Amino acid sequence: MKNHDISRRALLKGGGALAGLTVTQVTGPTKLFGQAGEQVLPWLDQPPPSPFPDNVGNNLKWEELDSRLTPAHNFFFVAHYGVQRGLDQATWRVALDGLVARSQSLTLDDLKERGLHEVEFTLECSGNNGDGLDFATGAIGNARWGGARLAPLLQRAGILDDGIEVVFWGFDRGPQTIRDNTGIFSGGQTGTVQRDTDGGYDLTITEQFARSMSVREALQNDNLLCYQMNGEPLPPEHGFPVRLIAPGWYGVANVKWLTRIEVMNQRFANNFMARDYLSIREQQREGKTLWTFNTVRHDRLKSAPAKVTRRQNRYTIMGAAWGTPIEAVQVQIDAGPWRAANLDGPEFGRNQGFAWRFWTFDWGTPASGEHRVTSRAIDVDGNIQPAPNDPFLASRRTFWENNGHINRRVLIP
């Protein structure tokens, strides 16, 4: 068993945030998901339903969290161009081509012949808890994903020396308008061109969903061409017959209904890499405003209170932490001090920190009335989940990648 002492590196980086944590405080609770006679108190701040039920659904109801693995039928999904149904696994192929020495066309049987590799990974939408997305408070789930490792397939194909980027193409596609492009008429166009109100031109095309990463990132050992979810074939909502699973990346990078993997010699800049899923920040330098644009990529350190339970007039708070390997979690009640929660296993090394860790906090016998419950996670390097007013978060002008503290309200009778 791993030594549960906080690392010296974490203590040096975390400073006062780690004060009060002890060996016994991080050894973990034994009964995460309820005991006989236990009552779950509903949060007062319930999210509204998704306004896009055909494209965004199955948000996690935190109070109903009762297992480490999220069942597929309860797992959140996002489908930009709608869920792709009716795909035939018998005729499905994924091409691996572009700047490779040996192009390939892989069937589902080809992938299965390469052996099953599984990784437990908590998949979160980058818009989860985003400012202005009140309905997206549970765009997260944890599953055991199974499939063929991507890296050996890329190595077998033989990436050429000038290949620097790997693009993953999904089957889904839909209309996309590229606005105010006054210089688009250098050649024939297959889309619809329309003059806009500002005298420029809008180009409407049919765009196929795709995301990319560098060759180095694509060769990471746990990336999968995934065909299983919790030991069963992928449902259509989650990418049947095959999707990319890239542990440690936000959901948008985990391309569903995968049809092609292309190696390129330049950066890829479609709508979902260069225009949407961008974190735009406002910064001040030398008295001037500077805007920065960054593509949504890797998960960020985060935690959330899941539920408050009552048993024999004593109250317990249970929650989850994820994003990086977790070392500790702290809880704040109202404006009180940060106090250590108890962390549950498994140890972060078992899943390389890709899966969430659960925590509990013994609240005891709080006073009657409304209370605010907040949590913050601390990773193995001593990084602390930021407060909402953290300058890096406060400078955001888009709703992606919000990993600030999550506050929930509960009424104690």
C-alpha positions as a Markdown table, in Angstrom:
| # | Residue | x | y | z |
|---|---|---|---|---|
| 1 | Met | 0.0 | 0.0 | 0.0 |
| 2 | Lys | 1.2 | 3.5 | -0.8 |
| 3 | Asn | 2.5 | 5.6 | 2.0 |
| 4 | His | -0.2 | 8.2 | 2.6 |
| 5 | Asp | 2.1 | 10.9 | 4.0 |
| 6 | Ile | 1.9 | 14.1 | 1.9 |
| 7 | Ser | 5.0 | 14.5 | -0.2 |
| 8 | Arg | 7.6 | 17.0 | 0.7 |
| 9 | Arg | 7.2 | 18.5 | -2.8 |
| 10 | Ala | 3.5 | 19.0 | -2.2 |
| 11 | Leu | 4.1 | 20.6 | 1.2 |
| 12 | Leu | 6.6 | 23.1 | -0.3 |
| 13 | Lys | 4.2 | 24.0 | -3.1 |
| 14 | Gly | 1.0 | 23.8 | -1.2 |
| 15 | Gly | 2.0 | 25.8 | 1.8 |
| 16 | Gly | -0.8 | 26.6 | 4.3 |
| 17 | Ala | -3.4 | 24.8 | 2.1 |
| 18 | Leu | -2.1 | 21.5 | 3.3 |
| 19 | Ala | -2.1 | 22.4 | 7.0 |
| 20 | Gly | -3.9 | 19.9 | 9.2 |
| 21 | Leu | -3.7 | 16.9 | 6.9 |
| 22 | Thr | -2.5 | 13.7 | 8.6 |
| 23 | Val | -1.9 | 10.1 | 7.7 |
| 24 | Thr | -5.2 | 9.0 | 9.2 |
| 25 | Gln | -7.1 | 11.8 | 7.3 |
| 26 | Val | -6.2 | 10.4 | 3.9 |
| 27 | Thr | -6.5 | 6.7 | 4.4 |
| 28 | Gly | -10.0 | 6.7 | 3.1 |
| 29 | Pro | -13.6 | 5.9 | 4.1 |
| 30 | Thr | -14.9 | 2.4 | 3.8 |
| 31 | Lys | -18.6 | 3.1 | 2.9 |
| 32 | Leu | -18.8 | 5.7 | 0.1 |
| 33 | Phe | -22.2 | 5.0 | -1.3 |
| 34 | Gly | -24.5 | 4.8 | 1.7 |
| 35 | Gln | -25.4 | 2.8 | 4.7 |
| 36 | Ala | -28.6 | 1.4 | 6.1 |
| 37 | Gly | -30.9 | 4.1 | 7.4 |
| 38 | Glu | -29.0 | 6.9 | 5.5 |
| 39 | Gln | -30.9 | 9.8 | 4.0 |
| 40 | Val | -29.7 | 11.9 | 1.1 |
| 41 | Leu | -30.5 | 15.6 | 1.4 |
| 42 | Pro | -31.2 | 17.3 | -2.0 |
| 43 | Trp | -29.1 | 20.3 | -3.0 |
| 44 | Leu | -31.1 | 23.6 | -3.1 |
| 45 | Asp | -29.4 | 24.7 | -6.3 |
| 46 | Gln | -30.7 | 22.1 | -8.8 |
| 47 | Pro | -29.6 | 22.7 | -12.4 |
| 48 | Pro | -32.3 | 23.3 | -15.1 |
| 49 | Pro | -32.7 | 20.6 | -17.8 |
| 50 | Ser | -30.5 | 20.7 | -20.9 |
| 51 | Pro | -32.0 | 23.0 | -23.6 |
| 52 | Phe | -30.4 | 20.7 | -26.2 |
| 53 | Pro | -31.6 | 17.3 | -25.3 |
| 54 | Asp | -30.7 | 15.7 | -28.7 |
| 55 | Asn | -27.1 | 17.0 | -28.5 |
| 56 | Val | -26.3 | 17.2 | -24.8 |
| 57 | Gly | -27.8 | 14.7 | -22.3 |
| 58 | Asn | -27.5 | 12.5 | -19.3 |
| 59 | Asn | -25.9 | 15.0 | -17.0 |
| 60 | Leu | -24.8 | 13.4 | -13.8 |
| 61 | Lys | -27.3 | 13.8 | -10.9 |
| 62 | Trp | -24.7 | 14.1 | -8.2 |
| 63 | Glu | -27.0 | 13.1 | -5.4 |
| 64 | Glu | -27.6 | 9.8 | -7.2 |
| 65 | Leu | -23.9 | 8.9 | -7.5 |
| 66 | Asp | -23.7 | 5.3 | -6.2 |
| 67 | Ser | -20.9 | 3.6 | -8.0 |
| 68 | Arg | -17.3 | 4.2 | -9.1 |
| 69 | Leu | -18.1 | 3.4 | -12.7 |
| 70 | Thr | -20.9 | 5.4 | -14.4 |
| 71 | Pro | -23.3 | 3.1 | -16.3 |
| 72 | Ala | -23.4 | 3.8 | -20.0 |
| 73 | His | -27.1 | 4.7 | -20.0 |
| 74 | Asn | -26.4 | 7.4 | -17.3 |
| 75 | Phe | -23.2 | 8.7 | -18.8 |
| 76 | Phe | -23.3 | 12.3 | -20.2 |
| 77 | Phe | -22.9 | 12.8 | -23.9 |
| 78 | Val | -22.3 | 15.6 | -26.3 |
| 79 | Ala | -23.1 | 15.2 | -30.0 |
| 80 | His | -22.4 | 18.3 | -32.0 |
| 81 | Tyr | -24.2 | 17.1 | -35.1 |
| 82 | Gly | -26.5 | 14.6 | -33.4 |
| 83 | Val | -26.0 | 11.0 | -32.2 |
| 84 | Gln | -25.0 | 8.8 | -35.1 |
| 85 | Arg | -27.1 | 5.7 | -35.1 |
| 86 | Gly | -27.4 | 2.7 | -37.4 |
| 87 | Leu | -23.7 | 2.4 | -38.2 |
| 88 | Asp | -22.8 | -1.2 | -39.2 |
| 89 | Gln | -19.8 | -2.7 | -37.5 |
| 90 | Ala | -19.5 | -5.3 | -40.2 |
| 91 | Thr | -18.8 | -2.6 | -42.9 |
| 92 | Trp | -17.1 | -0.1 | -40.6 |
| 93 | Arg | -13.5 | 0.9 | -41.4 |
| 94 | Val | -11.0 | 3.4 | -40.0 |
| 95 | Ala | -8.4 | 4.5 | -42.3 |
| 96 | Leu | -4.9 | 5.3 | -41.1 |
| 97 | Asp | -3.2 | 7.3 | -43.8 |
| 98 | Gly | -1.6 | 10.6 | -44.6 |
| 99 | Leu | 2.2 | 10.9 | -44.0 |
| 100 | Val | 2.8 | 7.3 | -43.2 |
| 101 | Ala | 4.9 | 4.7 | -45.0 |
| 102 | Arg | 2.1 | 2.1 | -44.9 |
| 103 | Ser | -1.5 | 3.2 | -45.1 |
| 104 | Gln | -4.0 | 0.9 | -43.5 |
| 105 | Ser | -7.8 | 0.2 | -43.4 |
| 106 | Leu | -8.7 | -1.3 | -40.0 |
| 107 | Thr | -11.9 | -3.3 | -39.2 |
| 108 | Leu | -13.3 | -3.9 | -35.8 |
| 109 | Asp | -11.9 | -7.5 | -35.9 |
| 110 | Asp | -8.5 | -6.1 | -36.8 |
| 111 | Leu | -8.6 | -4.0 | -33.6 |
| 112 | Lys | -9.8 | -6.9 | -31.4 |
| 113 | Glu | -7.0 | -9.1 | -32.7 |
| 114 | Arg | -4.5 | -6.7 | -31.3 |
| 115 | Gly | -5.6 | -7.5 | -27.7 |
| 116 | Leu | -7.7 | -5.6 | -25.2 |
| 117 | His | -6.2 | -2.8 | -23.2 |
| 118 | Glu | -8.3 | -1.1 | -20.6 |
| 119 | Val | -8.0 | 2.2 | -18.8 |
| 120 | Glu | -10.3 | 3.8 | -16.2 |
| 121 | Phe | -10.8 | 7.4 | -17.1 |
| 122 | Thr | -13.0 | 10.2 | -15.9 |
| 123 | Leu | -14.3 | 12.0 | -19.0 |
| 124 | Glu | -15.4 | 15.6 | -18.5 |
| 125 | Cys | -16.9 | 18.1 | -20.9 |
| 126 | Ser | -14.7 | 21.2 | -21.0 |
| 127 | Gly | -18.0 | 23.2 | -20.6 |
| 128 | Asn | -18.9 | 21.5 | -17.3 |
| 129 | Asn | -19.7 | 24.2 | -14.7 |
| 130 | Gly | -19.0 | 26.9 | -17.4 |
| 131 | Asp | -20.1 | 30.4 | -16.8 |
| 132 | Gly | -23.6 | 30.8 | -18.2 |
| 133 | Leu | -24.1 | 27.1 | -18.7 |
| 134 | Asp | -26.3 | 26.5 | -15.7 |
| 135 | Phe | -27.6 | 23.2 | -17.0 |
| 136 | Ala | -24.0 | 21.8 | -17.3 |
| 137 | Thr | -23.2 | 20.8 | -13.7 |
| 138 | Gly | -22.9 | 17.1 | -14.3 |
| 139 | Ala | -21.2 | 16.8 | -17.7 |
| 140 | Ile | -18.9 | 14.1 | -16.3 |
| 141 | Gly | -18.7 | 10.4 | -15.9 |
| 142 | Asn | -16.1 | 7.6 | -15.1 |
| 143 | Ala | -15.8 | 4.4 | -17.1 |
| 144 | Arg | -13.5 | 1.5 | -17.9 |
| 145 | Trp | -12.7 | 2.0 | -21.5 |
| 146 | Gly | -11.4 | -0.9 | -23.6 |
| 147 | Gly | -9.8 | -1.2 | -27.0 |
| 148 | Ala | -6.6 | -1.4 | -29.0 |
| 149 | Arg | -3.7 | 0.8 | -28.2 |
| 150 | Leu | -3.2 | 3.6 | -30.7 |
| 151 | Ala | 0.6 | 3.9 | -30.5 |
| 152 | Pro | 1.5 | 0.5 | -31.9 |
| 153 | Leu | -0.8 | 1.1 | -34.9 |
| 154 | Leu | 0.8 | 4.4 | -35.6 |
| 155 | Gln | 4.3 | 2.8 | -35.3 |
| 156 | Arg | 3.3 | -0.1 | -37.6 |
| 157 | Ala | 2.1 | 2.5 | -40.2 |
| 158 | Gly | 5.4 | 4.2 | -40.0 |
| 159 | Ile | 5.0 | 8.0 | -39.4 |
| 160 | Leu | 7.2 | 9.9 | -41.9 |
| 161 | Asp | 9.8 | 12.4 | -40.7 |
| 162 | Asp | 7.7 | 15.4 | -41.8 |
| 163 | Gly | 4.6 | 14.2 | -40.0 |
| 164 | Ile | 3.9 | 16.4 | -36.9 |
| 165 | Glu | 0.1 | 16.3 | -36.4 |
| 166 | Val | -2.4 | 13.5 | -36.1 |
| 167 | Val | -6.0 | 14.3 | -37.0 |
| 168 | Phe | -8.9 | 12.1 | -35.8 |
| 169 | Trp | -12.0 | 12.3 | -38.1 |
| 170 | Gly | -15.5 | 11.3 | -36.9 |
| 171 | Phe | -18.4 | 10.2 | -39.0 |
| 172 | Asp | -20.6 | 13.1 | -37.8 |
| 173 | Arg | -20.9 | 16.2 | -39.9 |
| 174 | Gly | -23.1 | 19.2 | -40.3 |
| 175 | Pro | -23.4 | 22.8 | -41.6 |
| 176 | Gln | -20.9 | 25.3 | -40.4 |
| 177 | Thr | -20.7 | 29.0 | -41.3 |
| 178 | Ile | -17.4 | 30.7 | -41.6 |
| 179 | Arg | -18.1 | 34.4 | -41.2 |
| 180 | Asp | -16.8 | 37.5 | -42.9 |
| 181 | Asn | -14.3 | 35.9 | -45.2 |
| 182 | Thr | -13.7 | 38.5 | -47.8 |
| 183 | Gly | -10.9 | 36.6 | -49.4 |
| 184 | Ile | -12.5 | 33.2 | -49.9 |
| 185 | Phe | -12.9 | 33.4 | -53.7 |
| 186 | Ser | -9.5 | 32.2 | -54.8 |
| 187 | Gly | -11.0 | 29.0 | -56.2 |
| 188 | Gly | -14.1 | 26.9 | -56.6 |
| 189 | Gln | -16.3 | 26.6 | -53.6 |
| 190 | Thr | -18.5 | 23.7 | -52.6 |
| 191 | Gly | -20.4 | 25.6 | -49.9 |
| 192 | Thr | -23.0 | 28.4 | -50.0 |
| 193 | Val | -21.6 | 31.9 | -50.1 |
| 194 | Gln | -23.8 | 34.8 | -48.8 |
| 195 | Arg | -23.0 | 38.5 | -48.4 |
| 196 | Asp | -23.3 | 39.6 | -44.8 |
| 197 | Thr | -24.6 | 42.9 | -43.3 |
| 198 | Asp | -21.1 | 44.3 | -43.0 |
| 199 | Gly | -20.2 | 44.0 | -46.6 |
| 200 | Gly | -18.1 | 40.8 | -46.1 |
| 201 | Tyr | -19.0 | 37.2 | -47.1 |
| 202 | Asp | -20.1 | 34.2 | -45.1 |
| 203 | Leu | -19.3 | 30.7 | -46.3 |
| 204 | Thr | -21.5 | 27.9 | -45.2 |
| 205 | Ile | -20.0 | 24.4 | -45.6 |
| 206 | Thr | -20.7 | 20.9 | -44.4 |
| 207 | Glu | -17.9 | 20.2 | -41.9 |
| 208 | Gln | -16.9 | 16.8 | -40.6 |
| 209 | Phe | -16.1 | 16.7 | -36.9 |
| 210 | Ala | -12.4 | 16.3 | -36.2 |
| 211 | Arg | -9.8 | 17.0 | -33.6 |
| 212 | Ser | -6.0 | 16.8 | -33.6 |
| 213 | Met | -3.0 | 16.4 | -31.4 |
| 214 | Ser | 0.7 | 16.3 | -32.0 |
| 215 | Val | 2.5 | 13.1 | -33.0 |
| 216 | Arg | 4.1 | 12.9 | -29.5 |
| 217 | Glu | 0.8 | 13.2 | -27.8 |
| 218 | Ala | -0.9 | 10.6 | -30.1 |
| 219 | Leu | 1.9 | 8.1 | -29.2 |
| 220 | Gln | 1.1 | 8.2 | -25.5 |
| 221 | Asn | 0.7 | 4.7 | -24.2 |
| 222 | Asp | -2.9 | 4.8 | -22.9 |
| 223 | Asn | -4.6 | 6.3 | -26.0 |
| 224 | Leu | -7.1 | 3.8 | -27.3 |
| 225 | Leu | -9.1 | 3.0 | -30.4 |
| 226 | Cys | -11.9 | 2.1 | -28.0 |
| 227 | Tyr | -14.8 | -0.3 | -28.7 |
| 228 | Gln | -15.8 | -1.2 | -25.1 |
| 229 | Met | -17.3 | 0.8 | -22.3 |
| 230 | Asn | -17.5 | -0.9 | -18.9 |
| 231 | Gly | -17.0 | -4.3 | -20.6 |
| 232 | Glu | -19.8 | -3.9 | -23.1 |
| 233 | Pro | -19.8 | -2.6 | -26.8 |
| 234 | Leu | -20.0 | 1.2 | -27.0 |
| 235 | Pro | -23.6 | 2.6 | -27.2 |
| 236 | Pro | -24.3 | 4.9 | -30.2 |
| 237 | Glu | -24.2 | 7.9 | -27.8 |
| 238 | His | -20.7 | 7.1 | -26.9 |
| 239 | Gly | -19.2 | 6.4 | -30.4 |
| 240 | Phe | -20.2 | 3.0 | -31.6 |
| 241 | Pro | -18.5 | 1.2 | -33.1 |
| 242 | Val | -15.1 | 2.8 | -32.3 |
| 243 | Arg | -14.0 | 6.1 | -30.8 |
| 244 | Leu | -10.8 | 7.6 | -29.6 |
| 245 | Ile | -10.1 | 7.6 | -25.9 |
| 246 | Ala | -7.3 | 10.0 | -24.9 |
| 247 | Pro | -7.0 | 9.8 | -21.1 |
| 248 | Gly | -6.2 | 13.1 | -19.5 |
| 249 | Trp | -7.9 | 15.2 | -22.3 |
| 250 | Tyr | -11.3 | 17.0 | -22.1 |
| 251 | Gly | -14.2 | 15.2 | -23.8 |
| 252 | Val | -14.1 | 17.1 | -27.1 |
| 253 | Ala | -10.8 | 15.5 | -27.9 |
| 254 | Asn | -12.1 | 12.0 | -27.5 |
| 255 | Val | -13.6 | 11.8 | -31.0 |
| 256 | Lys | -16.6 | 9.5 | -31.5 |
| 257 | Trp | -17.7 | 7.4 | -34.5 |
| 258 | Leu | -14.0 | 7.4 | -35.7 |
| 259 | Thr | -13.5 | 6.9 | -39.4 |
| 260 | Arg | -10.0 | 8.2 | -40.2 |
| 261 | Ile | -6.7 | 8.9 | -38.6 |
| 262 | Glu | -4.6 | 11.2 | -40.7 |
| 263 | Val | -0.9 | 12.3 | -40.2 |
| 264 | Met | -0.2 | 15.8 | -41.4 |
| 265 | Asn | 2.8 | 18.1 | -41.8 |
| 266 | Gln | 1.1 | 21.1 | -40.4 |
| 267 | Arg | -1.2 | 22.2 | -37.6 |
| 268 | Phe | -4.8 | 21.4 | -38.0 |
| 269 | Ala | -7.2 | 24.3 | -37.7 |
| 270 | Asn | -10.9 | 23.4 | -38.3 |
| 271 | Asn | -13.8 | 24.9 | -36.4 |
| 272 | Phe | -13.3 | 22.6 | -33.4 |
| 273 | Met | -9.6 | 23.4 | -33.1 |
| 274 | Ala | -9.3 | 27.1 | -34.1 |
| 275 | Arg | -12.7 | 28.8 | -33.8 |
| 276 | Asp | -14.7 | 26.9 | -31.2 |
| 277 | Tyr | -13.4 | 25.3 | -28.0 |
| 278 | Leu | -11.0 | 28.2 | -27.5 |
| 279 | Ser | -10.3 | 29.6 | -24.1 |
| 280 | Ile | -10.1 | 33.4 | -24.7 |
| 281 | Arg | -8.5 | 35.5 | -21.9 |
| 282 | Glu | -8.0 | 39.2 | -21.4 |
| 283 | Gln | -4.7 | 40.2 | -20.0 |
| 284 | Gln | -3.0 | 43.6 | -19.2 |
| 285 | Arg | 0.6 | 44.2 | -20.3 |
| 286 | Glu | 2.3 | 47.5 | -20.0 |
| 287 | Gly | -1.1 | 49.2 | -19.7 |
| 288 | Lys | -2.5 | 47.6 | -22.8 |
| 289 | Thr | -5.1 | 44.9 | -23.2 |
| 290 | Leu | -3.8 | 41.7 | -24.7 |
| 291 | Trp | -6.1 | 38.9 | -25.8 |
| 292 | Thr | -4.9 | 35.3 | -25.8 |
| 293 | Phe | -6.4 | 32.3 | -27.5 |
| 294 | Asn | -5.8 | 28.7 | -26.4 |
| 295 | Thr | -7.3 | 25.5 | -27.7 |
| 296 | Val | -9.1 | 23.4 | -25.1 |
| 297 | Arg | -6.9 | 20.4 | -24.4 |
| 298 | His | -6.0 | 18.7 | -21.2 |
| 299 | Asp | -8.1 | 18.2 | -18.0 |
| 300 | Arg | -7.6 | 20.5 | -15.1 |
| 301 | Leu | -7.5 | 19.8 | -11.4 |
| 302 | Lys | -11.1 | 19.9 | -10.0 |
| 303 | Ser | -13.4 | 18.6 | -7.4 |
| 304 | Ala | -17.1 | 18.7 | -6.5 |
| 305 | Pro | -19.3 | 18.0 | -3.5 |
| 306 | Ala | -21.7 | 15.2 | -4.6 |
| 307 | Lys | -24.2 | 14.8 | -1.8 |
| 308 | Val | -24.9 | 15.3 | 1.9 |
| 309 | Thr | -26.3 | 12.4 | 3.9 |
| 310 | Arg | -27.8 | 12.1 | 7.3 |
| 311 | Arg | -27.7 | 9.0 | 9.5 |
| 312 | Gln | -28.6 | 8.9 | 13.2 |
| 313 | Asn | -28.6 | 12.8 | 13.2 |
| 314 | Arg | -25.0 | 12.9 | 12.0 |
| 315 | Tyr | -24.1 | 14.4 | 8.6 |
| 316 | Thr | -21.6 | 13.4 | 6.0 |
| 317 | Ile | -20.5 | 15.1 | 2.8 |
| 318 | Met | -19.3 | 12.9 | -0.1 |
| 319 | Gly | -17.7 | 14.1 | -3.3 |
| 320 | Ala | -15.2 | 13.4 | -6.1 |
| 321 | Ala | -11.9 | 14.9 | -7.3 |
| 322 | Trp | -10.2 | 14.4 | -10.7 |
| 323 | Gly | -8.1 | 15.9 | -13.5 |
| 324 | Thr | -4.7 | 15.0 | -12.2 |
| 325 | Pro | -3.4 | 12.5 | -9.6 |
| 326 | Ile | -5.1 | 13.6 | -6.3 |
| 327 | Glu | -3.2 | 13.9 | -3.1 |
| 328 | Ala | -5.7 | 15.6 | -0.8 |
| 329 | Val | -9.2 | 17.3 | -0.7 |
| 330 | Gln | -10.3 | 20.1 | 1.6 |
| 331 | Val | -13.9 | 21.2 | 2.5 |
| 332 | Gln | -15.2 | 24.6 | 3.5 |
| 333 | Ile | -18.5 | 25.1 | 5.2 |
| 334 | Asp | -19.9 | 28.6 | 4.7 |
| 335 | Ala | -17.0 | 31.0 | 5.3 |
| 336 | Gly | -15.3 | 28.7 | 7.7 |
| 337 | Pro | -11.7 | 27.3 | 7.5 |
| 338 | Trp | -10.6 | 24.7 | 5.1 |
| 339 | Arg | -10.7 | 21.3 | 6.7 |
| 340 | Ala | -9.3 | 17.9 | 5.5 |
| 341 | Ala | -11.6 | 15.3 | 3.9 |
| 342 | Asn | -10.9 | 11.6 | 3.8 |
| 343 | Leu | -9.7 | 10.2 | 0.5 |
| 344 | Asp | -10.8 | 6.9 | -0.8 |
| 345 | Gly | -8.6 | 4.6 | -3.0 |
| 346 | Pro | -7.6 | 3.2 | -5.4 |
| 347 | Glu | -4.1 | 4.8 | -5.3 |
| 348 | Phe | -3.5 | 7.2 | -8.1 |
| 349 | Gly | -0.7 | 5.1 | -9.5 |
| 350 | Arg | -3.1 | 2.3 | -10.5 |
| 351 | Asn | -4.8 | 4.5 | -13.1 |
| 352 | Gln | -2.1 | 7.1 | -13.7 |
| 353 | Gly | -4.5 | 9.7 | -12.2 |
| 354 | Phe | -7.0 | 9.4 | -15.0 |
| 355 | Ala | -9.9 | 8.2 | -12.8 |
| 356 | Trp | -11.7 | 10.3 | -10.1 |
| 357 | Arg | -11.1 | 9.7 | -6.4 |
| 358 | Phe | -13.9 | 9.9 | -3.9 |
| 359 | Trp | -13.7 | 11.7 | -0.6 |
| 360 | Thr | -15.9 | 12.1 | 2.5 |
| 361 | Phe | -16.1 | 14.7 | 5.2 |
| 362 | Asp | -17.6 | 14.0 | 8.6 |
| 363 | Trp | -19.8 | 17.1 | 9.2 |
| 364 | Gly | -21.0 | 16.0 | 12.5 |
| 365 | Thr | -24.1 | 17.9 | 13.8 |
| 366 | Pro | -24.3 | 21.2 | 11.9 |
| 367 | Ala | -26.7 | 24.0 | 12.9 |
| 368 | Ser | -30.1 | 24.0 | 11.3 |
| 369 | Gly | -30.6 | 26.3 | 8.3 |
| 370 | Glu | -29.1 | 26.8 | 4.9 |
| 371 | His | -25.3 | 26.2 | 4.4 |
| 372 | Arg | -22.8 | 26.5 | 1.6 |
| 373 | Val | -20.5 | 23.5 | 0.9 |
| 374 | Thr | -17.3 | 24.0 | -1.1 |
| 375 | Ser | -14.4 | 21.7 | -1.9 |
| 376 | Arg | -11.0 | 22.1 | -3.4 |
| 377 | Ala | -8.5 | 19.4 | -4.6 |
| 378 | Ile | -4.7 | 19.3 | -4.2 |
| 379 | Asp | -2.7 | 17.1 | -6.6 |
| 380 | Val | 0.5 | 15.2 | -6.0 |
| 381 | Asp | 2.7 | 18.2 | -7.1 |
| 382 | Gly | 1.0 | 20.5 | -4.6 |
| 383 | Asn | -1.1 | 22.4 | -7.1 |
| 384 | Ile | -4.4 | 23.6 | -5.5 |
| 385 | Gln | -7.7 | 23.9 | -7.3 |
| 386 | Pro | -8.2 | 27.6 | -7.8 |
| 387 | Ala | -10.9 | 29.9 | -6.4 |
| 388 | Pro | -13.2 | 31.5 | -8.9 |
| 389 | Asn | -11.5 | 34.9 | -8.4 |
| 390 | Asp | -8.1 | 33.4 | -9.3 |
| 391 | Pro | -6.6 | 35.8 | -11.9 |
| 392 | Phe | -6.1 | 33.1 | -14.5 |
| 393 | Leu | -9.8 | 32.1 | -14.2 |
| 394 | Ala | -11.1 | 35.6 | -13.8 |
| 395 | Ser | -9.5 | 36.6 | -17.0 |
| 396 | Arg | -11.5 | 34.1 | -19.0 |
| 397 | Arg | -14.1 | 35.4 | -21.5 |
| 398 | Thr | -15.3 | 32.0 | -22.6 |
| 399 | Phe | -17.0 | 29.3 | -20.6 |
| 400 | Trp | -14.6 | 26.4 | -21.3 |
| 401 | Glu | -12.2 | 24.9 | -18.7 |
| 402 | Asn | -13.7 | 26.4 | -15.6 |
| 403 | Asn | -12.1 | 24.4 | -12.7 |
| 404 | Gly | -12.8 | 26.9 | -10.0 |
| 405 | His | -14.3 | 25.9 | -6.6 |
| 406 | Ile | -17.8 | 24.5 | -6.9 |
| 407 | Asn | -20.3 | 25.8 | -4.3 |
| 408 | Arg | -23.5 | 23.8 | -3.4 |
| 409 | Arg | -26.3 | 24.9 | -1.0 |
| 410 | Val | -28.1 | 22.6 | 1.3 |
| 411 | Leu | -30.7 | 23.0 | 4.0 |
| 412 | Ile | -30.2 | 21.3 | 7.3 |
| 413 | Pro | -33.6 | 20.8 | 9.0 |
